[in-house]
Amino acid sequence: MSDKLQETTKKDNMIPLSNDKTIFMRTPKLRDVRAVKHIVDIEDREVALISNLTGLSEDELDDLDYQDYNLLDERLAAFLLPVGKNILRA
């Protein structure tokens, strides 16, 4: 993979928040999704996965404005939807 492609991918994973801060969310790997499959509650599962992908604790996510959390949740959904369904909700 070229350096330019990696830079673009990293930029694409930067999520601007309403407080002028930016959060990086890495692309999930299969092991990330498998690690949260045991969590029954869908919202808890999504929070755990977002926490893992951003490096933010669940407490830090709880302190985000809901609008900002929704941006993270939408980015997570975009990562999981290319095959046509959200695998966390299956």
Order of alpha helices (4+ residues) and beta strands (2+ residues): alpha-beta-beta-alpha-alpha-alpha-alpha
